[in-house]
Amino acid sequence: MLRFLFLDMNAFFASAEQHCYPRYRGRPLVVVPVDSDSTSCVAVSYEARPFGIRTGTNVGEARRLCPGLIVVPSRTEYYVQLHHQIVEAVERAIPVTQVWSIDEMVCRLWSEDRPPEAARALGMQVKASIRDHVGPALKCSVGIAPNAWLAKVASDMQKPDGLTTILLEELPDRLYKLELRDLPGVGVNMEKRLQAAGIFTVRDLCSRTESELVQAWGSIVGARWWHQLRGDQVDTPPTRTQSIGHEHVLPPVQRTAAGAHSVLTTLIHKAAARARKSGYRAGKLSIDVRFVGTGEWRVTTRMSPQTHDTLSLVRAFERLWAARPSDVNHYRIIKVSATLQDLRAEQAVPQPLFAEDRDLNTLSAAMDSINRKFGRHALVLGGMHDARESAPDRIAFQSIPALKPESPVPAPRETRPRSFGW
C-alpha cells in the first residue's frame, strides 16, 4: 500500500533564479555564496551539468569549463519566500505533513489516494499546482512509496521532473539497481562501515537480518533500516542539537586579519541569536581561521557559566583573538567559522548568579526583539558594523524561517539580477 508522497525541488536555488529571471531559462547557471572565484558553487542548473559542473565545484574552475556560465549570488530571503509559496501550492492538492528541508517535503496520503493510479494522479496534480500557481521554471521530482524514506528514494530515481512509485510488492528487488550511496543516510563513512561488515551492494544490505544490521550500525539504527527497507514506516526519534555555528568564505577585500575579525564578530552574533531562539546555552566557543593555500588556526575556549548572550561570547572571542599566532596577521585568510558547542537546554542551566550576567541576558533579549521588529541589523554590536552585509544569512536546510508578512514573494521579472562574471 502506498502511504507517502515525497517532493524534491530540482536544482532549487538555480531554478529559483531562472524563475525570477526568464532570460536565464535554458542557460547554464550557478549560484554562489560570495563574489569570489575561490569559493564553490552551491547550486547548479541542469543546463550547466553537461559541462562537468557540480555542487561544490570551484567557481574559477566552473568558469573555465563553461565560458558562458551565468554566476549569480545566493539570495536567502528570496529562496525562503519562494519555499513558502511552493508549500502553499502543494497544499492545494494535499496537506504537507513535514518539511524536510527548503527544497524537500513529505505528504501522508489519504486512503482514497493510496491505490497506485490515484497516487500517480495526485503526483501529477501536485506538479501542476506548482507550475500553475508558482511558475513553470520550477520543476520537481515526486516519489511515492509505502514509507517516507522509500518515497525519498523514489524521488531520486528520476530527475529532473520525475514521478516514480515503489510498490510494497516490488520490495526489495526494486532497490537492487541502486548503489549504497544512493540511499539517504549512507555517506562515505557509513559506506566504509557497511563494507567492513561485508555489505557491498544494496542486495547485500537487504539480505541481512535485523540483528546483523544492528551489529553493522552498532546501534538500534540498524533495526530501523531493516524495517524501512521492507516498507514499514519507522518513526525517527528527535535528534539533540550538538552545536550551532556559522562559517563564511571571505571576499578578496576582507582576506585580512581585520576583515576576519569583523566577520567573526558577526558570525558569533548570529550563532548567539540562534542559540537563544532555540533555547540553548553554550559551554564552549570554537573559532576556525583558514588561510589561502594551506594551514589554519583553530582554538576553543570554555564558557563559564554556560551562556547564550552575545556580549559574553564576543568578549571570549576577543581574548582568543588577542592571543592569536602571528600567522593570522601575515597570511591571507580565505574562510572563518564560529561554533557554539557543549549545548545544554536553557531550563537545565542555573540562572546567572551575578547581576551583570543577568543584565547581559536581558540586553541580548532586547536586541533580538528590536531586530525581529525592525530588521536583523537594526541593532548590532559596534565590532560587526563593517561586516553586516559581508556574512549574509545562509539557508539552514532543516529549519526554514517563517515568511514575513511584509515580504511578498517576488514575481518573475526580466530585470538584470545583482550578479557578476558575465
C-alpha positions in Angstrom: 0.0 0.0 0.0 1.3 3.5 -0.9 1.2 5.8 2.0 3.6 8.7 1.4 4.4 11.2 -1.3 7.9 12.9 -1.2 8.6 16.1 -3.3 12.1 17.2 -4.1 12.5 20.5 -6.0 15.1 20.1 -8.7 18.2 22.3 -8.5 16.1 24.6 -6.4 18.3 27.7 -5.9 19.4 27.7 -9.6 15.8 27.1 -10.7 14.6 29.9 -8.4 16.9 32.4 -10.3 15.6 31.1 -13.6 12.1 31.5 -12.4 12.8 35.1 -11.3 14.7 36.0 -14.5 13.2 34.3 -17.5 16.1 35.3 -19.7 18.2 32.8 -17.9 16.0 29.8 -18.6 17.6 27.1 -20.7 21.1 28.6 -20.0 23.9 27.2 -17.8 23.8 29.0 -14.4 25.3 28.5 -10.9 24.5 30.1 -7.6 27.5 31.1 -5.3 27.7 32.3 -1.7 30.2 35.1 -2.3 31.8 37.1 -5.2 35.0 35.1 -5.5 36.5 32.6 -7.9 37.9 30.7 -4.9 34.5 29.8 -3.5 32.3 26.9 -4.6 29.0 26.5 -6.4 26.1 25.9 -4.0 23.6 25.2 -6.8 24.0 24.2 -10.4 21.3 24.4 -13.1 20.7 21.3 -15.2 22.0 23.2 -18.3 25.4 23.6 -16.6 25.8 20.0 -15.6 26.9 18.6 -19.0 30.0 20.8 -18.7 31.1 18.8 -15.7 30.0 21.4 -13.1 28.5 20.1 -9.9 27.6 21.4 -6.4 30.9 22.1 -4.8 32.8 22.8 -8.0 35.3 25.7 -7.6 33.8 28.8 -9.3 37.0 29.6 -11.1 37.1 26.0 -12.5 33.4 26.3 -13.4 34.1 29.4 -15.4 36.9 27.6 -17.2 34.6 24.6 -18.0 31.8 26.8 -19.3 33.0 30.2 -20.6 29.4 31.5 -21.0 28.4 30.5 -17.4 26.0 32.8 -15.6 27.1 33.3 -12.0 24.7 34.8 -9.5 24.9 35.3 -5.7 22.6 33.5 -3.4 19.5 35.3 -2.1 18.5 33.6 1.1 15.3 35.6 1.8 14.1 35.1 -1.8 14.5 31.3 -1.6 12.7 31.2 1.7 9.8 33.3 0.3 9.6 31.0 -2.7 9.7 27.9 -0.5 6.6 29.1 1.4 4.8 29.8 -1.9 5.6 26.2 -3.1 4.3 24.8 0.2 1.0 26.7 -0.4 0.8 25.3 -4.0 1.4 21.7 -2.8 -1.3 22.1 -0.2 -3.8 23.0 -2.8 -3.6 19.3 -3.7 -2.6 17.6 -0.4 -1.6 18.8 3.1 2.2 18.8 3.7 2.9 16.5 6.6 6.5 17.6 7.2 9.0 20.0 5.6 12.3 18.1 5.4 14.4 20.9 4.0 14.0 24.1 2.0 13.5 22.0 -1.2 12.0 18.8 0.2 8.7 18.0 1.8 6.7 14.8 2.6 2.9 14.3 2.5 0.9 11.4 4.0 -1.6 10.1 1.5 -5.3 10.0 2.3 -6.8 6.5 2.0 -8.5 7.3 -1.3 -5.1 8.4 -2.8 -3.3 5.2 -1.9 -4.1 3.0 -4.9 -1.2 3.3 -7.5 -3.3 5.0 -10.2 -4.8 7.5 -7.7 -1.4 8.2 -6.2 0.2 8.9 -9.6 -2.7 11.2 -10.5 -2.1 13.1 -7.2 1.6 13.4 -8.0 0.7 14.9 -11.4 -1.8 17.3 -9.6 1.0 18.5 -7.3 3.3 19.2 -10.2 0.6 21.1 -12.0 -0.2 23.1 -8.9 3.4 24.3 -8.6 3.5 25.1 -12.3 0.3 27.0 -12.3 0.5 28.8 -9.0 4.3 29.4 -8.7 5.8 29.1 -12.1 6.8 26.7 -14.9 10.6 27.1 -14.4 10.3 25.3 -11.0 10.5 21.5 -11.6 10.2 18.8 -9.0 10.7 15.1 -8.7 8.0 13.2 -6.9 8.4 9.8 -5.2 5.5 7.7 -3.8 6.1 4.7 -1.6 4.9 2.7 1.5 7.0 4.9 3.8 8.5 8.3 3.7 12.1 7.1 3.4 11.4 5.0 0.4 9.4 7.8 -1.1 12.5 10.0 -0.9 14.5 7.1 -2.5 11.9 7.0 -5.3 12.1 10.8 -5.8 15.8 10.4 -6.6 15.3 7.7 -9.2 14.2 10.1 -11.9 15.5 13.6 -12.2 14.6 16.2 -13.2 10.8 16.4 -13.3 10.3 12.7 -12.4 7.3 10.8 -10.9 8.3 7.4 -9.5 6.4 4.9 -7.4 7.7 2.0 -5.4 5.1 -0.6 -4.5 5.3 -2.9 -1.5 5.2 -6.0 -3.6 8.3 -4.7 -5.6 10.5 -4.7 -2.5 13.3 -5.4 -2.1 14.1 -6.2 -5.7 13.2 -2.7 -6.9 16.2 -1.3 -4.9 18.8 -3.7 -6.2 19.9 -1.5 -9.1 20.9 1.3 -6.6 24.3 1.9 -5.1 24.7 2.0 -1.4 25.5 5.8 -1.6 22.2 6.3 -3.4 20.3 5.5 -0.2 19.6 8.6 2.0 21.7 8.3 5.2 24.6 6.4 3.6 27.6 8.7 3.2 31.3 8.0 2.7 31.9 6.9 6.3 28.8 4.8 6.6 29.6 3.0 3.3 33.0 2.1 4.6 31.4 0.8 7.8 29.0 -1.4 5.8 31.8 -2.7 3.6 33.7 -3.7 6.8 30.7 -5.7 7.7 30.7 -7.4 4.3 27.9 -5.3 2.8 28.9 -4.0 -0.6 25.6 -3.7 -2.5 22.0 -2.9 -1.8 21.2 -6.6 -2.4 23.7 -7.4 0.4 22.1 -4.9 2.7 18.6 -6.2 2.1 19.6 -9.8 2.6 20.9 -9.2 6.2 18.8 -10.0 9.2 17.6 -7.3 11.6 20.2 -8.3 14.2 23.0 -8.3 11.6 22.1 -4.7 10.6 22.1 -3.7 14.3 25.6 -5.1 14.5 26.7 -3.3 11.3 25.4 0.0 12.5 26.5 -0.6 16.1 23.1 0.6 17.4 19.3 0.3 17.1 19.6 2.4 14.0 20.3 -0.8 12.1 16.9 -2.1 13.2 15.2 1.0 11.7 17.0 0.4 8.5 15.8 -3.3 8.3 12.2 -2.2 8.7 12.3 0.8 6.3 13.9 -1.3 3.6 10.8 -3.5 3.8 8.3 -0.7 3.6 7.5 -0.3 7.3 7.0 3.3 8.5 9.6 3.9 11.1 9.3 7.0 13.4 12.7 8.5 13.9 13.3 9.9 17.4 14.1 13.6 17.6 17.8 14.5 17.5 19.6 16.6 20.0 21.3 19.7 18.7 25.1 19.2 19.3 26.3 22.6 18.1 25.3 25.9 16.5 27.7 27.6 14.1 28.2 29.7 11.0 31.1 29.9 8.5 31.9 32.3 5.8 34.2 32.5 2.8 35.8 35.9 2.8 35.6 38.1 -0.3 39.0 39.3 -1.5 38.8 42.7 0.1 38.3 41.1 3.6 41.0 38.5 3.5 43.0 40.2 6.2 43.2 39.9 10.0 40.9 43.0 10.4 38.4 41.6 7.9 38.3 38.2 9.5 37.9 39.7 13.0 34.9 41.8 11.8 33.2 38.8 10.1 33.8 36.5 13.0 32.1 39.0 15.3 29.1 38.9 13.0 29.1 35.1 13.0 29.2 35.0 16.8 26.3 37.4 16.9 24.2 35.2 14.6 25.1 32.0 16.4 24.2 33.5 19.8 20.9 34.7 18.4 20.1 31.2 17.1 21.0 29.7 20.4 18.6 32.0 22.3 15.9 31.3 19.8 16.5 27.5 20.1 16.6 27.7 23.9 20.3 26.6 24.3 23.3 27.8 26.3 26.8 27.1 25.1 29.7 25.7 27.2 32.3 26.2 24.5 33.2 28.7 21.7 35.3 27.4 18.8 37.0 29.6 16.2 38.5 28.4 13.0 40.5 30.6 10.6 41.7 29.0 7.3 44.4 30.5 5.1 44.7 30.7 1.4 46.5 27.6 0.2 47.1 25.5 3.3 47.1 25.9 7.0 44.5 27.0 9.7 44.2 28.3 13.2 41.7 26.6 15.4 41.1 27.4 19.0 38.4 26.6 21.6 37.6 28.2 24.9 35.2 27.2 27.7 32.3 29.5 28.7 31.7 29.6 32.4 28.9 29.9 33.2 27.3 28.5 30.1 25.8 31.3 28.1 24.0 32.5 25.0 24.4 36.2 25.4 26.2 37.9 22.6 28.4 40.2 24.6 29.9 37.4 26.8 30.7 35.3 23.7 32.2 38.3 21.9 34.4 39.1 24.9 35.6 35.5 25.0 36.4 35.7 21.3 38.3 39.0 21.8 40.5 37.2 24.4 41.2 34.4 21.9 41.9 36.9 19.2 44.4 38.9 21.3 46.4 35.6 21.7 46.3 34.7 18.0 49.5 33.5 16.4 51.4 35.8 14.0 50.3 33.7 11.0 46.8 35.2 11.3 48.3 38.7 10.7 50.6 37.8 7.8 48.7 35.2 5.7 45.7 35.9 3.5 42.6 34.4 5.1 40.1 32.5 3.0 37.4 31.3 5.4 36.3 31.7 9.0 33.9 30.0 11.3 32.4 30.4 14.8 30.7 27.4 16.5 28.9 27.2 19.9 29.4 23.7 21.4 28.6 21.7 24.6 25.0 22.9 24.3 22.5 22.5 27.2 18.9 23.3 27.3 18.3 26.7 28.9 16.0 25.2 31.5 18.8 22.8 32.6 21.3 25.6 33.3 21.2 27.5 36.6 20.4 31.2 36.2 23.4 33.5 36.4 24.5 34.3 39.9 25.7 37.8 39.3 23.6 40.8 38.3 25.9 41.8 35.5 25.4 38.4 33.8 21.7 38.7 34.2 21.8 42.2 32.7 23.7 40.8 29.7 21.0 38.2 29.1 18.3 41.0 29.3 20.4 43.1 26.8 20.6 40.2 24.3 16.9 39.6 24.6 16.2 43.3 23.9 18.5 43.2 20.8 16.6 40.1 19.5 13.2 41.9 20.0 14.4 45.0 18.2 15.9 43.1 15.3 12.8 41.0 14.8 10.7 44.1 14.6 12.9 46.4 12.6 15.2 44.1 10.7 18.2 41.8 11.5 20.7 44.7 11.5 18.7 47.3 13.2 20.8 46.9 16.4 24.3 45.4 16.2 27.5 45.4 18.2 30.0 48.1 17.1 32.6 45.4 16.1 30.3 43.9 13.4 29.2 47.2 11.8 31.5 46.9 8.8 30.7 43.3 8.2 26.9 43.4 8.4 26.4 42.5 4.8 29.6 40.5 4.3 28.3 37.5 6.2 24.7 37.2 4.8 22.2 34.6 6.1 22.6 31.1 4.7 19.9 28.5 4.4 19.5 26.3 7.4 18.1 23.4 5.3 16.1 21.8 8.1 15.0 25.0 9.8 13.1 27.2 7.4 12.3 30.7 8.7 8.7 31.8 8.8 7.6 34.1 5.9 7.4 37.7 7.0 4.0 39.3 6.2 5.8 42.4 4.8 7.9 40.3 2.4 5.9 39.3 -0.6 7.3 36.7 -3.0 8.8 38.5 -6.0 7.0 37.9 -9.3 9.1 36.7 -12.2 10.7 39.7 -14.0 13.2 40.4 -16.7 15.4 42.9 -15.0 19.1 42.2 -14.6 20.0 40.4 -11.3 22.6 41.6 -8.9 25.4 39.3 -10.2 28.9 39.2 -11.6 31.1 37.4 -14.0 29.3 37.9 -17.3 
